[in-house]
Amino acid sequence: MFSALVLAAGLSRRMGTNKLLLPFGERTVLAQVITVLCQCPLAEIVVVAGHEREKIEQVLGRYRDSALDNLTLRSVYNPNYAAGDMLSSIQTGLAAMRADCDAALVTLGDQPQIERRSAEQVIAAHVPGAVVIPSFNRRGGHPILIDRACWPEILALPPGASLRELFRAHIQWLRYVDVDTESVLRDMDTPEDYDQLVHKRP
């Protein structure tokens, strides 16, 4: 069983406003990410909230009021979100996963161009004990799939540690999957990033 872990706790300092709540087409950025994930072979979506938690919950509430078939959508709170540390949100999400979850699809909440086909490629490439990373033109992107066997070492990392450094120390974990879309590389941190994504500029 696979779950998605959506990182949605950040302060959006460089954007100047909560980037996850910005409009993206007919939805918000976060809603667009969740909409795509709802189409993937997942049993659960866990959104890690922090900054403006109540507004994030409002976005999720619109989905809970509709039919999600067998998919569970819930949120967990990262009390350390203000430190701006992505690792703490990943640890919060992993610790909250169901006991029968085999792997977590770690997804950026600010990646509204996420595509179902690339996410499904990553899920389909699951191997026990591996971290599956989508690659476009030899550049790794998101979402990544982390098998449960890797979680204990991630959960044991101290504050300020780097997930990237852990992966470097465990090269044998890494499995890259070539995808044909650069959307796996494109998130948004600044108003310029947002403008490029909204207008689909290169």
Secondary structure, DSSP 8 states (H G I E B T S, - for coil): -EEEEEEE----TTTSS-GGGSEETTEEHHHHHHHHHTTSS-SEEEEEE-TTHHHHHHHHHHHHTS--TT-EEEEEE-TTGGG--HHHHHHHHHHTS-TT--EEEEEETT-TT--HHHHHHHHHT--TT-EEEEEETTEE-S-EEEEGGGHHHHHT--TT--HHHHHHHTGGGEEEEE-S-GGGG----SHHHHHHHHTT--
